[in-house]
Amino acid sequence: MNESMPPLHPVEREQLRAASTVVVTVKSSDEFYDDVTDDVESLEHGDSVDELPTLSFTSYDDLMETLTPRVLELFEAIRREEPSSINETARVVDRDVKNVHEELSRLAQLGIIFFEEEGQSKRPVVWFDELLITLSFEPESGDTVITASEGRYDA
């Protein structure tokens, strides 16, 4: 994601508001591409795709670096307090405004939150009620797996 990513269209925001759950997964780029391709083909054939909004990370490290306890606290504070601006959000979580702004901007680029412009203020909105994290522990071909009792082996 980059800083020039356009904001969500109002229709996209309403679609997100209609969903109460976001699924978080870890998939390889190839798996993610295959899933998206399958969904596009289904839509082209007139079939519906009834999937929850999904955020896929390419590694466990990326997921853990993004959904830190501080970020989860931020989500909870925004849902509970409904702050009217980034400054107010920083006050609610007792953190530096610059750091909160950077973190919220990064989360908005990922589509996890969005901003509603209200005058000069940008109000952060956490559009979901629930994060559903699904992790597969099936090793892919060529992955290295470590077991506690046997040491290291290649799958």
Backbone hydrogen bonds in HBPLUS format (Angstrom, degrees):
<---DONOR---> <-ACCEPTOR-->    atom                        ^
c    i                          cat <-CA-CA->   ^        H-A-AA   ^      H-
h    n   atom  resd res      DA  || num        DHA   H-A  angle D-A-AA Bond
n    s   type  num  typ     dist DA aas  dist angle  dist       angle   num
A0005-MET N   A0002-ASN O   3.23 MM   3  5.83 165.0  2.26 120.7 121.8     1
A0012-GLU N   A0009-HIS O   2.89 MM   3  5.17 116.6  2.30 106.8 122.7     2
A0013-ARG N   A0009-HIS O   3.01 MM   4  6.39 154.7  2.07 155.0 163.2     3
A0014-GLU N   A0010-PRO O   3.03 MM   4  6.30 155.7  2.09 145.2 150.9     4
A0015-GLN N   A0011-VAL O   2.94 MM   4  6.22 151.4  2.02 147.3 155.5     5
A0016-LEU N   A0012-GLU O   2.92 MM   4  6.20 156.2  1.98 149.8 156.0     6
A0017-ARG N   A0013-ARG O   2.88 MM   4  6.15 156.0  1.94 148.2 155.2     7
A0018-ALA N   A0014-GLU O   3.10 MM   4  6.30 136.3  2.30 138.1 148.4     8
A0018-ALA N   A0015-GLN O   3.21 MM   3  5.20 130.9  2.46  93.3 106.0     9
A0019-ALA N   A0016-LEU O   2.97 MM   3  5.25 144.6  2.09 106.4 116.9    10
A0129-ASP N   A0020-SER O   2.69 MM 109  5.01 156.6  1.74 126.3 134.2    11
A0130-GLU N   A0020-SER O   3.01 MM 110  6.33 138.6  2.19 155.2 165.1    12
A0022-VAL N   A0130-GLU O   3.01 MM 108  6.46 157.1  2.06 161.7 168.0    13
A0132-LEU N   A0022-VAL O   2.89 MM 110  6.14 169.0  1.90 156.2 158.4    14
A0023-VAL N   A0053-PRO O   2.88 MM  30  6.23 166.3  1.90 161.2 162.3    15
A0055-LEU N   A0023-VAL O   2.77 MM  32  6.18 160.0  1.81 164.9 171.9    16
A0024-VAL N   A0132-LEU O   2.80 MM 108  6.00 160.6  1.83 143.7 147.0    17
A0134-THR N   A0024-VAL O   2.81 MM 110  6.13 162.1  1.85 168.2 173.7    18
A0025-THR N   A0055-LEU O   2.96 MM  30  6.34 158.8  2.00 151.1 156.0    19
A0057-PHE N   A0025-THR O   2.86 MM  32  6.17 162.1  1.89 143.8 148.5    20
A0027-LYS N   A0057-PHE O   2.80 MM  30  6.12 150.1  1.88 161.7 171.4    21
A0032-PHE N   A0028-SER O   2.98 MM   4  6.24 167.1  2.00 157.3 160.6    22
A0033-TYR N   A0029-SER O   2.90 MM   4  6.04 163.1  1.92 148.8 153.7    23
A0034-ASP N   A0030-ASP O   2.88 MM   4  6.10 160.2  1.92 149.5 155.0    24
A0035-ASP N   A0031-GLU O   2.93 MM   4  6.19 159.7  1.97 151.7 156.9    25
A0036-VAL N   A0032-PHE O   2.96 MM   4  6.24 164.3  1.99 155.9 159.6    26
A0037-THR N   A0033-TYR O   2.85 MM   4  6.02 163.1  1.88 153.0 158.3    27
A0038-ASP N   A0034-ASP O   2.88 MM   4  6.07 158.8  1.93 149.0 154.6    28
A0039-ASP N   A0035-ASP O   3.01 MM   4  6.26 157.0  2.06 146.9 153.0    29
A0040-VAL N   A0036-VAL O   2.90 MM   4  6.16 158.7  1.95 153.3 159.1    30
A0041-GLU N   A0037-THR O   2.94 MM   4  6.17 161.8  1.98 151.2 156.2    31
A0042-SER N   A0038-ASP O   2.96 MM   4  6.18 155.4  2.02 146.3 153.2    32
A0043-LEU N   A0039-ASP O   2.97 MM   4  6.24 159.6  2.01 149.5 154.6    33
A0044-GLU N   A0040-VAL O   2.88 MM   4  6.14 154.8  1.94 150.0 157.5    34
A0045-HIS N   A0041-GLU O   3.06 MM   4  6.31 139.4  2.24 142.8 152.9    35
A0045-HIS N   A0042-SER O   3.17 MM   3  5.19 128.7  2.45  94.7 107.9    36
A0047-ASP N   A0042-SER O   2.84 MM   5  5.06 143.5  1.97 162.4 150.8    37
A0046-GLY N   A0043-LEU O   2.99 MM   3  5.00 158.6  2.04 105.8 110.7    38
A0063-LEU N   A0059-SER O   3.16 MM   4  6.51 161.6  2.20 147.9 152.5    39
A0064-MET N   A0060-TYR O   2.90 MM   4  6.15 167.9  1.92 156.4 159.2    40
A0065-GLU N   A0061-ASP O   2.82 MM   4  5.97 145.4  1.94 148.3 158.2    41
A0066-THR N   A0062-ASP O   3.04 MM   4  6.14 136.7  2.24 141.3 151.7    42
A0066-THR N   A0063-LEU O   3.16 MM   3  5.23 131.7  2.40  96.8 109.7    43
A0067-LEU N   A0063-LEU O   2.82 MM   4  5.95 177.3  1.83 166.6 166.5    44
A0071-VAL N   A0068-THR O   3.03 MM   3  5.16 121.4  2.39 100.9 115.3    45
A0072-LEU N   A0068-THR O   2.99 MM   4  6.33 163.9  2.01 159.2 163.6    46
A0073-GLU N   A0069-PRO O   2.89 MM   4  6.07 149.6  1.99 142.9 151.4    47
A0074-LEU N   A0070-ARG O   2.96 MM   4  6.17 145.6  2.08 135.9 145.4    48
A0074-LEU N   A0071-VAL O   3.03 MM   3  4.86 114.3  2.48  90.7 107.0    49
A0075-PHE N   A0071-VAL O   2.88 MM   4  6.27 157.5  1.93 155.3 160.2    50
A0076-GLU N   A0072-LEU O   3.03 MM   4  6.25 167.3  2.05 147.5 150.7    51
A0077-ALA N   A0073-GLU O   2.90 MM   4  6.10 159.9  1.94 148.9 154.5    52
A0078-ILE N   A0074-LEU O   2.94 MM   4  6.14 161.3  1.98 153.7 158.5    53
A0079-ARG N   A0075-PHE O   2.94 MM   4  6.17 163.8  1.96 155.6 160.2    54
A0080-ARG N   A0076-GLU O   2.88 MM   4  5.98 160.3  1.91 149.7 155.6    55
A0081-GLU N   A0077-ALA O   2.79 MM   4  5.65 168.0  1.81 149.7 153.9    56
A0082-GLU N   A0078-ILE O   2.93 MM   4  4.96 142.9  2.07 126.0 135.3    57
A0089-THR N   A0085-SER O   3.00 MM   4  6.19 149.4  2.10 137.8 146.7    58
A0090-ALA N   A0086-ILE O   2.93 MM   4  6.23 156.4  1.98 152.7 158.2    59
A0091-ARG N   A0087-ASN O   3.06 MM   4  6.41 150.8  2.14 145.3 153.3    60
A0092-VAL N   A0088-GLU O   2.91 MM   4  6.17 156.5  1.97 149.6 155.9    61
A0093-VAL N   A0089-THR O   3.09 MM   4  6.39 156.3  2.15 153.5 158.4    62
A0094-ASP N   A0090-ALA O   2.88 MM   4  5.72 106.7  2.43 132.9 150.3    63
A0095-ARG N   A0090-ALA O   2.96 MM   5  5.11 163.1  1.99 143.9 149.3    64
A0094-ASP N   A0091-ARG O   3.17 MM   3  4.80 150.2  2.27  93.7 102.7    65
A0100-VAL N   A0096-ASP O   3.01 MM   4  6.27 162.9  2.04 156.9 162.1    66
A0101-HIS N   A0097-VAL O   2.81 MM   4  5.96 161.4  1.85 154.5 160.0    67
A0102-GLU N   A0098-LYS O   2.96 MM   4  6.19 163.7  1.99 151.2 154.9    68
A0103-GLU N   A0099-ASN O   2.95 MM   4  6.12 162.1  1.98 147.7 153.0    69
A0104-LEU N   A0100-VAL O   2.82 MM   4  5.97 165.9  1.84 154.2 158.3    70
A0105-SER N   A0101-HIS O   2.89 MM   4  6.01 156.9  1.95 148.7 155.5    71
A0106-ARG N   A0102-GLU O   3.03 MM   4  6.23 157.7  2.08 146.4 152.0    72
A0107-LEU N   A0103-GLU O   2.98 MM   4  6.24 158.5  2.03 149.1 155.1    73
A0108-ALA N   A0104-LEU O   2.85 MM   4  6.05 147.1  1.96 145.5 154.9    74
A0109-GLN N   A0105-SER O   2.99 MM   4  6.26 149.5  2.08 144.5 152.4    75
A0110-LEU N   A0106-ARG O   3.18 MM   4  6.51 141.2  2.34 139.8 149.7    76
A0112-ILE N   A0107-LEU O   3.01 MM   5  5.41 143.5  2.14 165.1 157.7    77
A0111-GLY N   A0108-ALA O   3.00 MM   3  4.89 144.5  2.13  96.4 107.5    78
A0114-PHE N   A0125-VAL O   3.10 MM  11  5.36 151.6  2.18 141.7 150.5    79
A0125-VAL N   A0114-PHE O   2.73 MM  11  5.36 146.3  1.84 165.9 175.8    80
A0116-GLU N   A0123-ARG O   2.86 MM   7  5.07 155.5  1.92 138.7 146.1    81
A0123-ARG N   A0116-GLU O   2.83 MM   7  5.07 170.2  1.84 149.9 146.5    82
A0118-GLU N   A0121-SER O   2.82 MM   3  5.19 173.5  1.83 153.2 155.5    83
A0121-SER N   A0118-GLU O   3.09 MM   3  5.19 152.8  2.17 127.6 124.0    84
A0143-ASP N   A0140-GLU O   2.94 MM   3  5.44 166.1  1.96 137.4 139.0    85
A0155-ALA N   A0143-ASP O   3.22 MM  12  5.91 167.4  2.24 168.9 172.7    86
A0145-VAL N   A0153-TYR O   3.24 MM   8  5.92 162.2  2.27 170.2 175.3    87
A0153-TYR N   A0145-VAL O   3.25 MM   8  5.92 164.4  2.28 169.9 174.6    88
A0147-THR N   A0151-GLY O   3.00 MM   4  5.49 160.9  2.04 167.9 163.9    89
A0151-GLY N   A0147-THR O   3.23 MM   4  5.49 141.9  2.39 138.1 140.6    90
